[in-house]
Amino acid sequence: MKAGETLASVKQFIPFEAVHYVTEPVVTIAVEPKFNRDLPKLVEILRKLSLEDPNLVTSINEETGEYLISGMGTLHLEIANTLITKTGMEIVTSKPIVIYREAVRKTAGPVEGKSPNKHNKIYIEVEPLEDAVLDLIKQGKISEYGDKAEMAKTLRAVGWAPEEAKGVWSIDEPFNMILDVTKGAQYVQEVKDMVLAGYRWGIKEGPIAYEQIRGLKVKITDVSLHEDPVHRGPAQIMPMTRRAMFVAFLEAAPTLLEPVQKITTRVPNELLGAVTSVITQKRGKIVSVDQKGHLVSVVGEMPTAESFDLSEVMRSQTQGRAFWGLEFARWSPVPTSLLQTVVEGIRKRKGLSLEPPKASDFMEA
């Protein structure tokens, strides 16, 4: 498993200290002790695992109380389970669940959002973050903790307008940015923290399937705020920001991103067809084929969702003569033909209505 993208740990950690890990988690399982008396011990073990392996994210589902472990793949989680059971603890685990991300494919807005008391308005535009900017974030070349002037210079170099480059408020993981491009608006700085809180509330659980939003550029183009601070508090600004962002998001051709894994396989020449067949049947594609002596090295890609029974299928098709490994490669849009099915599956699992909301659901008269 190779280092990939950087993602800060989420806030819903089991009272663990937040750590940083080097690749985004793509598979999650729920784990619980067989005997309730072992719960404190399990929490302590999960704490140690998350500190020893920054790629392993441990959190708690605040609604169900489940303890969750997220990792780079099923093998990663199997190793974590083995380490837990080696302590002598008996545990029960759920079936692995693929983690998805929500994203947009085009620009939408500015969209007007109104506060519940109708005294405040915000105008938000959203668009996908450019690949060049995503690369800069991954490489650590831009950061909200770095020099603002240097970051603005770097962003202008990749085509950003000056007002956008100098207006960055925050870079939030997984790879989202919010900018202030307002001109002459009053009280913007006074409500900045509340706007950021509403924005972060939104990117934590997107509108399509309550999955995290990824690769989103949020621009505040204008605000109209009440002069009395009493009428522009958190209860007004936060939901107004989130609602406007969601309307723009749903008007910007939203989609789901699924994790794609790179598979590297070595097999005897006569089994090349069997390996390529396994990969392609799992919605995968062959990237390269390289023959060295009596062995063939096959590099391919496949969605993580298709890899859960890969061990059994690969062993069956190659008589156990294939050597292979998986590592996270990238995020890729879910095929249009599967999008509705995947969304409904996620929403059903989370106890939501099968039909995702429309932009009009977040609009207020």
C-alpha positions as CSV (number, residue, x, y, z in Angstrom):
1,M,0.0,0.0,0.0
2,K,1.5,3.3,-1.1
3,A,1.0,6.8,0.4
4,G,-1.7,8.7,-1.4
5,E,-3.7,11.7,-0.5
6,T,-3.6,13.5,2.8
7,L,-6.8,13.8,4.8
8,A,-7.1,15.1,8.4
9,S,-9.1,12.9,10.8
10,V,-12.7,13.7,11.2
11,K,-14.1,15.4,14.3
12,Q,-16.3,12.4,15.3
13,F,-13.3,10.5,16.6
14,I,-14.0,8.4,19.6
15,P,-12.6,10.8,22.2
16,F,-9.2,10.1,20.6
17,E,-6.8,12.8,19.7
18,A,-6.9,13.7,16.1
19,V,-4.1,12.5,13.9
20,H,-3.2,12.8,10.3
21,Y,-3.1,9.9,7.9
22,V,-1.6,9.6,4.5
23,T,-4.3,8.1,2.4
24,E,-8.1,8.6,2.4
25,P,-10.0,5.6,3.9
26,V,-12.1,3.8,1.4
27,V,-13.7,0.9,3.3
28,T,-15.4,0.9,6.7
29,I,-16.5,-1.8,9.1
30,A,-18.4,-1.6,12.4
31,V,-16.8,-3.4,15.3
32,E,-18.0,-4.2,18.8
33,P,-16.9,-6.5,21.6
34,K,-18.7,-9.8,22.0
35,F,-19.0,-9.0,25.7
36,N,-20.1,-5.5,26.8
37,R,-17.6,-5.5,29.7
38,D,-14.8,-5.3,27.1
39,L,-15.9,-2.0,25.6
40,P,-13.4,0.2,27.5
41,K,-10.6,-2.2,26.4
42,L,-11.8,-2.0,22.8
43,V,-11.7,1.8,22.9
44,E,-8.2,1.7,24.2
45,I,-7.1,-0.7,21.5
46,L,-8.6,1.4,18.8
47,R,-6.9,4.4,20.2
48,K,-3.5,2.7,20.0
49,L,-4.2,1.4,16.5
50,S,-5.1,4.8,15.1
51,L,-1.9,6.3,16.6
52,E,0.3,3.4,15.3
53,D,-1.2,3.4,11.9
54,P,-2.2,6.8,10.6
55,N,-4.0,5.2,7.6
56,L,-6.5,3.6,10.0
57,V,-9.3,5.9,11.0
58,T,-11.4,5.1,14.1
59,S,-14.6,6.9,14.8
60,I,-18.0,6.6,16.3
61,N,-21.3,6.8,14.6
62,E,-23.1,9.4,16.8
63,E,-26.5,8.1,15.8
64,T,-26.1,4.4,16.2
65,G,-23.2,4.3,18.8
66,E,-21.3,1.9,16.5
67,Y,-17.5,2.0,16.6
68,L,-16.2,2.2,13.1
69,I,-12.8,1.4,11.6
70,S,-12.0,2.8,8.1
71,G,-9.0,1.8,6.1
72,M,-7.4,1.5,2.6
73,G,-9.1,-1.8,1.8
74,T,-10.5,-5.1,3.1
75,L,-7.0,-6.5,3.7
76,H,-6.1,-3.5,5.7
77,L,-9.1,-4.0,7.9
78,E,-8.5,-7.7,8.2
79,I,-5.0,-7.0,9.6
80,A,-6.6,-4.5,12.1
81,N,-9.1,-7.2,13.2
82,T,-6.2,-9.7,13.7
83,L,-4.3,-7.2,15.8
84,I,-7.4,-6.7,18.0
85,T,-8.1,-10.4,18.4
86,K,-4.5,-11.1,19.3
87,T,-5.1,-9.1,22.5
88,G,-7.5,-11.9,23.5
89,M,-10.6,-9.9,22.9
90,E,-13.5,-11.4,21.0
91,I,-15.2,-9.0,18.6
92,V,-18.1,-9.0,16.2
93,T,-17.7,-7.1,12.9
94,S,-20.1,-6.0,10.2
95,K,-19.7,-6.5,6.5
96,P,-17.3,-4.0,4.9
97,I,-18.9,-0.8,3.5
98,V,-17.4,1.3,0.7
99,I,-16.9,5.0,1.4
100,Y,-18.1,7.3,-1.3
101,R,-17.6,11.0,-1.9
102,E,-20.0,13.6,-3.3
103,A,-18.9,16.0,-6.0
104,V,-20.1,18.3,-8.7
105,R,-19.3,18.4,-12.4
106,K,-20.1,22.0,-13.4
107,T,-20.6,25.5,-12.0
108,A,-23.8,26.7,-10.5
109,G,-25.0,29.9,-8.8
110,P,-24.8,32.4,-7.4
111,V,-27.7,31.0,-5.3
112,E,-29.4,33.2,-2.7
113,G,-29.8,31.8,0.8
114,K,-31.9,33.4,3.5
115,S,-31.6,33.2,7.2
116,P,-34.5,31.7,9.2
117,N,-35.5,35.2,10.4
118,K,-35.3,36.6,6.8
119,H,-33.0,39.4,7.9
120,N,-29.8,38.1,6.3
121,K,-28.9,36.9,2.8
122,I,-25.9,35.2,1.3
123,Y,-25.1,34.4,-2.3
124,I,-23.0,31.3,-3.1
125,E,-21.5,29.9,-6.2
126,V,-20.0,26.4,-6.5
127,E,-17.8,24.6,-9.0
128,P,-15.4,21.7,-9.1
129,L,-11.8,22.4,-7.9
130,E,-9.4,22.2,-10.8
131,D,-7.0,19.2,-11.0
132,A,-4.1,21.5,-10.8
133,V,-5.3,23.0,-7.5
134,L,-6.1,19.5,-6.1
135,D,-2.5,18.5,-6.9
136,L,-1.2,21.6,-5.1
137,I,-3.2,20.7,-2.0
138,K,-2.0,17.1,-2.1
139,Q,1.6,18.2,-2.5
140,G,1.3,20.6,0.4
141,K,2.2,23.6,-1.8
142,I,-0.9,25.5,-0.6
143,S,-2.3,25.4,2.8
144,E,-4.5,27.7,4.9
145,Y,-1.8,27.7,7.5
146,G,0.9,28.9,5.0
147,D,1.7,32.4,3.8
148,K,-1.4,33.9,2.3
149,A,0.5,36.1,-0.2
150,E,2.5,33.1,-1.4
151,M,-0.6,31.0,-1.8
152,A,-2.3,33.7,-3.8
153,K,0.7,33.9,-6.1
154,T,0.6,30.1,-6.6
155,L,-3.1,30.1,-7.3
156,R,-2.8,33.0,-9.9
157,A,-0.1,30.9,-11.6
158,V,-2.6,28.1,-12.3
159,G,-5.2,30.5,-13.7
160,W,-7.1,31.9,-10.7
161,A,-8.4,35.5,-10.9
162,P,-6.6,37.8,-8.4
163,E,-9.8,38.4,-6.3
164,E,-10.2,34.6,-5.9
165,A,-6.6,33.9,-5.2
166,K,-6.5,36.4,-2.3
167,G,-9.9,35.6,-1.0
168,V,-9.3,32.0,0.2
169,W,-10.8,31.6,3.7
170,S,-10.2,27.9,4.3
171,I,-8.9,24.7,2.7
172,D,-10.9,21.8,4.3
173,E,-10.4,18.2,3.7
174,P,-11.1,16.2,1.8
175,F,-10.0,18.9,-0.6
176,N,-12.6,21.6,-0.5
177,M,-12.0,25.4,-0.5
178,I,-14.2,28.4,0.4
179,L,-13.5,31.9,-0.9
180,D,-14.7,35.3,-0.1
181,V,-15.1,37.3,-3.4
182,T,-17.5,39.9,-2.0
183,K,-17.0,43.6,-2.8
184,G,-17.9,46.2,-0.3
185,A,-20.2,44.0,1.8
186,Q,-20.6,44.9,5.4
187,Y,-20.1,42.7,8.5
188,V,-18.5,39.9,6.5
189,Q,-15.6,39.4,8.9
190,E,-18.0,39.5,11.9
191,V,-19.9,36.4,10.5
192,K,-16.9,34.7,8.9
193,D,-16.6,31.9,11.6
194,M,-20.4,31.3,11.4
195,V,-20.2,31.0,7.6
196,L,-17.3,28.6,7.9
197,A,-19.2,26.5,10.4
198,G,-22.2,26.3,8.0
199,Y,-20.0,25.4,5.1
200,R,-18.2,22.7,7.1
201,W,-21.5,21.4,8.3
202,G,-22.4,21.0,4.6
203,I,-19.2,19.3,3.3
204,K,-19.3,16.8,6.2
205,E,-22.5,15.3,4.9
206,G,-23.5,16.2,1.4
207,P,-27.2,16.3,0.2
208,I,-27.1,13.3,-2.1
209,A,-26.3,10.5,0.3
210,Y,-24.9,12.1,3.5
211,E,-21.4,11.3,2.3
212,Q,-18.5,13.8,2.6
213,I,-18.1,16.3,-0.2
214,R,-14.9,16.3,-2.1
215,G,-13.2,18.7,-4.5
216,L,-15.6,21.6,-4.1
217,K,-14.9,25.3,-4.6
218,V,-17.4,27.5,-2.7
219,K,-17.4,31.2,-3.5
220,I,-19.3,33.7,-1.4
221,T,-20.1,36.4,-4.0
222,D,-22.2,38.7,-1.9
223,V,-24.0,39.1,1.5
224,S,-26.7,41.3,3.0
225,L,-26.5,41.2,6.7
226,H,-28.6,42.9,9.5
227,E,-26.8,45.7,11.3
228,D,-27.8,44.3,14.7
229,P,-25.5,41.4,15.7
230,V,-28.5,39.9,17.6
231,H,-30.2,39.2,14.3
232,R,-27.1,37.6,12.6
233,G,-26.0,34.9,15.1
234,P,-25.0,31.3,14.5
235,A,-28.6,30.1,14.4
236,Q,-29.2,32.4,11.4
237,I,-25.9,32.3,9.5
238,M,-25.0,28.6,9.7
239,P,-28.2,27.1,8.2
240,M,-28.4,30.0,5.7
241,T,-24.9,29.1,4.4
242,R,-25.5,25.4,4.3
243,R,-28.9,25.8,2.5
244,A,-27.5,28.0,-0.2
245,M,-24.5,25.8,-0.7
246,F,-26.7,22.7,-1.1
247,V,-29.0,24.4,-3.6
248,A,-26.0,25.4,-5.7
249,F,-24.5,21.9,-5.2
250,L,-27.7,20.2,-6.5
251,E,-27.8,22.5,-9.5
252,A,-24.2,21.8,-10.4
253,A,-24.6,18.2,-11.9
254,P,-23.9,16.4,-8.6
255,T,-22.5,12.9,-8.6
256,L,-20.8,10.3,-6.4
257,L,-17.1,9.5,-6.5
258,E,-16.1,5.9,-5.8
259,P,-12.6,4.7,-4.7
260,V,-10.7,2.9,-7.4
261,Q,-7.9,0.5,-6.6
262,K,-4.8,-0.4,-8.5
263,I,-4.3,-4.1,-8.8
264,T,-0.8,-5.5,-9.7
265,T,-0.8,-9.2,-10.6
266,R,2.0,-11.7,-11.6
267,V,0.9,-15.0,-13.2
268,P,2.3,-17.7,-15.5
269,N,1.8,-16.9,-19.2
270,E,-1.0,-19.4,-19.7
271,L,-3.1,-17.7,-17.0
272,L,-3.0,-14.2,-18.5
273,G,-6.5,-14.5,-20.0
274,A,-7.9,-15.6,-16.7
275,V,-6.5,-12.6,-14.8
276,T,-7.6,-10.0,-17.4
277,S,-11.0,-11.6,-17.4
278,V,-11.4,-11.3,-13.7
279,I,-10.4,-7.6,-13.8
280,T,-12.7,-6.7,-16.6
281,Q,-15.6,-8.5,-15.2
282,K,-15.3,-6.4,-12.1
283,R,-15.7,-3.1,-14.0
284,G,-12.0,-2.9,-14.2
285,K,-9.6,-2.0,-16.9
286,I,-6.1,-3.2,-17.9
287,V,-3.5,-0.5,-17.6
288,S,-0.4,-2.5,-18.7
289,V,0.9,-6.0,-19.5
290,D,4.6,-6.8,-19.2
291,Q,6.1,-10.2,-19.8
292,K,9.3,-11.3,-18.0
293,G,10.3,-14.8,-18.7
294,H,7.6,-17.3,-17.8
295,L,5.6,-14.7,-15.8
296,V,3.4,-11.9,-16.9
297,S,2.9,-8.7,-14.8
298,V,-0.6,-7.3,-15.3
299,V,-1.5,-3.8,-13.9
300,G,-5.1,-2.8,-13.8
301,E,-7.7,-0.7,-12.0
302,M,-11.0,-1.7,-10.4
303,P,-13.6,-0.1,-8.2
304,T,-13.2,-1.0,-4.5
305,A,-16.9,-2.0,-4.4
306,E,-16.0,-4.9,-6.8
307,S,-13.0,-6.2,-4.8
308,F,-14.6,-7.7,-1.7
309,D,-14.6,-11.3,-3.1
310,L,-11.6,-10.8,-5.2
311,S,-9.5,-13.3,-3.3
312,E,-11.9,-16.1,-3.9
313,V,-12.5,-15.3,-7.5
314,M,-8.8,-14.8,-8.3
315,R,-7.9,-18.0,-6.5
316,S,-10.6,-20.0,-8.4
317,Q,-9.7,-18.6,-11.8
318,T,-6.0,-19.1,-11.5
319,Q,-5.8,-22.3,-9.4
320,G,-4.1,-20.2,-6.7
321,R,-1.1,-19.5,-8.9
322,A,-1.5,-15.7,-9.1
323,F,0.4,-13.2,-6.9
324,W,-1.4,-9.9,-6.6
325,G,-1.9,-6.8,-4.4
326,L,-4.2,-3.8,-4.2
327,E,-3.5,-0.2,-3.4
328,F,-5.7,3.0,-3.5
329,A,-5.3,4.7,-6.9
330,R,-7.9,7.5,-7.2
331,W,-11.5,8.7,-6.9
332,S,-13.6,8.3,-10.0
333,P,-17.2,9.2,-10.8
334,V,-19.7,6.4,-10.4
335,P,-20.9,5.4,-13.9
336,T,-24.2,7.1,-14.8
337,S,-25.9,3.8,-15.3
338,L,-25.2,2.8,-11.7
339,L,-25.5,6.1,-10.0
340,Q,-29.1,5.9,-8.9
341,T,-28.7,2.3,-7.7
342,V,-25.7,3.2,-5.6
343,V,-27.3,6.4,-4.1
344,E,-30.4,4.4,-3.2
345,G,-28.3,1.7,-1.6
346,I,-26.4,4.2,0.6
347,R,-29.6,6.1,1.6
348,K,-31.4,2.8,2.5
349,R,-28.5,1.7,4.6
350,K,-28.5,5.1,6.4
351,G,-32.3,5.0,7.0
352,L,-33.1,7.8,4.6
353,S,-35.8,8.0,2.0
354,L,-34.6,6.4,-1.3
355,E,-35.2,9.6,-3.3
356,P,-32.4,12.2,-2.8
357,P,-33.5,15.8,-2.3
358,K,-33.9,18.3,-5.0
359,A,-32.6,21.9,-5.0
360,S,-36.1,23.2,-4.4
361,D,-36.2,21.3,-1.1
362,F,-33.6,23.7,0.3
363,M,-35.2,26.8,-1.1
364,E,-37.3,29.1,1.1
365,A,-39.9,31.5,-0.1
